[in-house]
Amino acid sequence: MAIADPTADELALLQDEAVRITRELIRIDTSNFGGNDPATWGPGEAEAADHVVGLLREVGLEPTVLESAPGRPSVLVRIPGEDPSRGGLVLHGHLDVVPARAEDWTVDPFGAEIIDGMIHGRGAVDMKDMLGMLLSVARHLARSGRRPPRDLLFAFFADEENGSVWGAQWLVDNHPELFDGMTEAISEVGGYSITLPKEETGEDVRAYLVQTAEKGLAWGRLRAHGRAGHGSVPNDENAIVRLARAIAAIDEHRFPIECIASVRALFDGITEITGTGWSEEDVEAVLPLTGGARHFVSGTLRDSANLTMLTSGYKVNVIPQTAEAGFDCRFLPDHQEHVLALLDELSGEHVEVIVDHVGVSVDSPRSSPLIDAMAAAVEAEDPGARVLPYCLSAGTDNKSLSALGIAGYGFAPLQLPADLDFAPLFHGVDERVPVDAVRFGARVLLRLVGGC
């Protein structure tokens, strides 16, 4: 039986479940502290995976659960479509979150409290809201017995917040057969709205930003080498000083602006709506119009290298032989080799650049039947809204799936207040998402899977 419009009761249940499940998952602390030592992994991801499995089995679905290592499970379930000859769609999210220090927050980061119409907690936008929406849609399809037009694979991955090594990447490397027949995927950090003034009428128009591209990433360390010695003795080969010079050189470097195709498409779309022109010589003129997406958008204008961690020494009166700084480097498509070579040059002869993890850049088609279906689903729930492509400065599990030729998109649809500074909520303090936005997203995703 093909998907039909839900009844009023079914629609109410879908939305209520999306909110309820989002809160249930936030209350499970799935903090990912990084590292490859199982002894450092907490029980949260396994507990969340068990909860997902229970929600799926409750409605008659039988998921596949695979552990990349003890305590690192991922959960997948396939729902057959009307036409199995068509390429399938992966709808995926990650179970883990970045850590949250309770003393920094105004509320319990794992309390999932609703305050002023917002669900508060670590993972509210990254990305347990999307997990709640996906699970509510999967449960609705299972209860109704209705078949989507094509096969759907719902996937709930471990370890995204540490580069997907023990989650999506492990599955792609070790069990690619799970993704047989899948040609496209949707996940996080896209589909949310910004509010733009329409040129002709002056009225506000919501534009939903679909992530069609994302920068590549390189995580690693600068390791400075020097001569150890007594803290009271002059030392012109101090590893800490050499590291500090490298840090300053990298921080002071200004990468040039380069607007790739997806960024140009976003700015052209904003110009079409607002009448505000743009040029690469004055990109700053259009950035304020991107509202809550500004930080993500500004991060896609150039390559970047940020220093994030410092490690050195073991006693205050001992000059150490080595010193290290962690770095997070993000590069535009085809810029990886150039950026890493530049990092080596800026660091100097006494500082070694060690790359621990690389994630490829993603650039999916900006025009496709799936994009059209996204636009139709959004417009049905928000008449007059527009869908625009954009590039994400961060990374998602779509990087891993791209190795299988799966075109990945960010589409976690959220209708947001115009004044919500959205991008800083990701990995930020007091992370939160509007309840109504989660309900909206569940409705849009149900329309999408029924129309694509």
N, C-alpha and C positions, 0 to 999 in steps of 0.2 A: 504494500500500500504506500503510495507516494505521500510526501509531506503535504499536509493541508494546514490551513490557518488554525491555530490553537483555539480552543474554547476560552471563554473568559476565565473559567476556573483554572484551566491549564496554564494560561498566561500568568495569572496571579501566582500560582505555585512556582512556575519557572523563575520569576523575579524574586520571590521570597527565598527560594533555595539559593539563588546566586548570592544574596546578602548573607544568609545564614552560613553557607559553606565558607565564604570568604572569612567570616569572623572565626569559625571553627579552626581554620587553617592558620590564621594569625596567632591563635592561642597556643599553637604547637611551635615551640622555639626550634627553628631549623637553621640556626646560625651556622654559617660556613666560615671557619677561621683560616681556611687555606691549608696548604701543606699536603704531603702525600703519605703521611704516617697514620694508619688506621687508629692508632692509640689516641690521636688528637681529635677524632671525629666524635661528635656527640650523637645521642640517640634520636635527635629530632627528625632527620630526613626519613629514617625508617618508620618512625611513628606516623609521620604525615603520609607516607606511602601506604601504610596499613589502613589509615583512615580513608584514603582515596579508593583503595581496593574494596573496603566495606561499602562505600557509597555506590560503587559500580555493581557489586554483587547484589546489593539490596534490590536493584531493579532488573536482575536477571542477566547482566553482562558478566563475562568471565575474562578478566584482564590477564595479560602476561606480565609477570614480575621477574626482573632480572637484576642481580646484584653484580656490579663491577668489582666490588670488594665487600667484605662484611660491613653491613651498615650503610651501604650506598646503593639502595634499590631505585630503579626506575620502573614506571608502570605504563603499559600500553594496552589499548583496546581498540579493535577495528570494528566499525559498523558498516556492513555491506551496503552498497548503493544499488539503484535501479539498473545502472549501466556499468557493469564491471570492466568493460573495455575502455572506459574513459580513464584518464589519469586521475589518481586520487589526491585528496587534500589532507595534509597533516595539520592538526590543531594542537599546538604544544605549549607547555609552560614548564617552569622549573620549581621544584619544591623548596629549594634552599633560599636563604636570605643572607644579607650581610649582617654582621653583629650590630647590636644596639646597646649602648651604655645607659642603663636606667637612670643614672644620676644626671644625664644630659637632657632627659625628656621631661615634659610637664605631666605626662601620663605614663602608665605602665606600657612599655613598648610591645608587650605580648598580651595585653588585656583586651584588645579589640573593642574598646568602648565606643559607643556612638555619642558624640558630642556635637551639638549644633548641626545635625544632619550629616556628619562626617564619621566614617569608620576610621579610628586611629590605631596605628600599630605598625611594627616592622613587617613589611611585605604588603601593606595596603595597596600600593601602586606597583611594587616590584616583588612578586607579581601575583599575589594570592587573590587579588580581585579578578584577574583573568582566569585563574584556576577555578574560582567559584562560578564564573560565567560558563566556562567550558563544561564543568561537571553538571551544571543545571541543564545545559543543552543536551548532553549525552544522556542524562537521566530521562529527560522529556522524550527523546527519540525512542529510548528503550521501553518506556511505559506505554507509549502510543502505538508502538509497532510500525511506525511510519519509516519509510526508507528514503534517504537522501538521493539526489540525482546521481551521485558518484560515491565511491568508497571514501569513508572518513577514517582517519587514524588519529585517535586522541592519545597524546603522549605527555607524561608527567615525569620530567627528568630530574636527576640528581646533579649537584655540583656545577651548575651554571656559573655561580659567583666566583669560582676559581678556575675559569677557563674551560669548563665542560669536560675536563679530562676523564672524570669517573662517571659522566652522565651521557649526554648526547654523543660526544666524540667516541667514547668507548663502545656504545651501541653501533655507531656507524662503522667502526673498525672491526668489531667482532660479530655483529649480527645484522649486516646490511639487508638480509632477506626480510627482516621485519618491515622494511620500507618499500618492498617490491610494489611496483605500480603507482607509487606516489610521485607526483610531478610538481606540486606546489605546497607551500606551508604558510601558516600564519601564526604569529606569536605576539610578543610584547612590544612596548614603546612605539606604538603607532595607533592611529584610529581615534586619537583624542582631539578635542576641538580647541581652536583658537577663535577669537571673535574679531571680525574685521568690519570697518565702516564701508558700506557700498557706495561707490562714486555717484551713481545716478540719484539715489534717494536719500543718502545719508543714514539709512537704517543699518542696523548691525546684521551681519551675515556670519554664521558659523562655518568655518572651514575645518574639515577633519583631515589631519595629516597622516597619510598612509606611508609607512616607512618602506621605501623601495630599495634603499641602499644603506650600507653602514660601513664606517671606516674599519680598517684593519687595526690590529693591536700587537704590540710586542711588550712583554713584561720581562724585566731582568734587573741586573745589578751593575753598578759601577764599582770595581774593586781597585782601590789605590794601593800601590806597593811602595814601601819605604824602608827606612832603617830603624829598628827598635833601639831604645835607649832610656837612660835615666831622665826623669822629668826636669832635673836641674841643669842638664847639660845642653848647650846649643846644638840644634839638629836641623840641617838644611835639606834633609830627606824625609821630612815628617809626612807620613801617609795621610794623616787627617788634613793637613794643609793642602796637599796635592788633590785630595778629594774635594776640598772646598773650592779650589780653583776650577775644577771640572764642573762642579755644580753651578758656580757663578757663570761660567761660559755658556753652559746649556740654557740656563734661565734667561740670560741676556740675549740669546739668539732669537731673532724674529723671523719665523717662517713666513714666506710670502702668501698672500691670498690667492687662491685658485678655486673658482666656482665650477664644480663638476656638474654634469648634466642634470642630476636630480636636484641639486641646489638651484640651478638656473630655472628648472621647471617650477619649483616652489615660488621663487621670486616673480617669475612671469605670471603665475596664477594670482599672486597677491596683487600685482600691478593691474591685472584684468579686473579684479574685484574692486579695488580701492582707487585706481587711477594714479597711484603713486609710483613713479618710475624708479628704476634702479640701475646702477652700473657697478662694475668691479672697482672703479676708482672711488666710489662712495657707497659701499655696502652698508655703512652705518645708518644711512637714511632709511633703509627698509627694515632693519632689524627690530626697531621698537614695535612694528606692526605684528611681529610674530608672537607677542604676548608671552604666555606661559611656556612656550617652546623656545624662547630666545636663547637660553643657555645651550640647549642641544643644537640649535641651528648655528649659533656663532662658533661652536666647536667643529663644524664641518667646513669651515671656510679655509682652513689651512691644516697642515700637519702640526703635531704637538708632541712635546716631551716634558712630562712633569716628574719631579723628584718627590718620592712618597715616603721613604723610610731611611733611617740612619742606623748603622751598627759599627761600633768601634771601641777598642780598648777594654781593659779589664781591671785597671787600677789607676787612680788619679796621678800617681807619680811615675807612671811608666808610659813612655811614648810607644804606641803600638806599631807593629810591622805592617799591618794592613788596616784598611778602613773601607766600609761598603755603604753604598746608597742604593735604595731601590728606585726603579723608574717605571713609569707607565707611559708608553709611547703609542700614539695613535696616528695612522697614516692613511692618506687618500688612496684610492685604487691605483695600483702600479707604482706606488711610491716607496714600497718597503725597503728595497735595497738602497735607494738613495738616502733615506732617513737614517737607517742604521749606520751607513758609512759616514754620514755627517756627525752622528753621535760619537763615533769613534774618533773622528778628527777633532771635535770640540773638547773631548776628554783629555787629550794630550798623551804623551808617550809613556807616562808612568801609571796610567789608569786603564784598566782592562774593562771592556764592555762585554758582559755575559748575558746572553739572551736565554731566558728559561722557558718562555712560552710565546708562541706566535699564533694569532688568529687571523685568518684571511679576511680581506674586505669582501663585501657582498654588493652586487649591483644587479637587481632583477628588473625585468621589463616594466616600464611605467605605463604601458597600455596593454590590456589583456581582458579577456572575458571575466576573469576573477576580479580585476579592478572595477570593471563595470558593475559586477554583482555587489561589490562593497558599496559603490556609490548608490546603487538602487536601494540597498538595505538601509543605509543612512538616511537617504532622502525620504523613505517611507516613514521613518520615525521622527525626522526633523525636516519637514518640508522647506525647500528653499536653500538647504545646506549644500555646501560644495565639498568635494574630495580633492585634495592636492597631494602630490608626491613630495617626499622629503628624504634627506639623508640623516642617519643617526650617528652621532659622534661616539656613542658607546657600542657595545657588542651584544649579540644574542646567540642562542643555540642555532639560529639559521646558518651561522658560519659552518657548523659541523655538517648540517644537512646538505649544504651546497656541494660537498664532495661527492654526493650521490646524484648531482644534477637537479636537485630540487630547488625551485625558485622560491626564496623566502621573503616574506613580508611582515611588517609590524602592523597588526590590526587588532588592538584591544580597545574596542570602541567605548569612549567615555564622553558624554556631553558635560562640559565643565563650565563653571562660572567664569565670566570674562576676566575677573580680577584674581583668579587663582594662579599663583606663580608655580606652575606645575613641575617643570624640570628639576628644580632644587629639591623636590620631595624624594626623588630617587636617591637612596642611600643617605638621606638627610635625617635630621632630628625632627620629631613630631610628624612623621610620615602619615598621610591620611588621604582618604578618597571619599567623595560624596556618595551617600547611599543611593540617591537617585541616579547617579552616573552608572553604578553597578547594575541597577535594574534596567536602565537604558541599554547598556552593553549586552545584557542577556537577550533582550528583544532583538537587537540588531544581529547578533550572531546566529540566532535561530532563523531569522530571515535569510541570512547569508547562506547557511548550509542547505536551506531549502531552495535557493535560487541560483546556485553555482554548479 
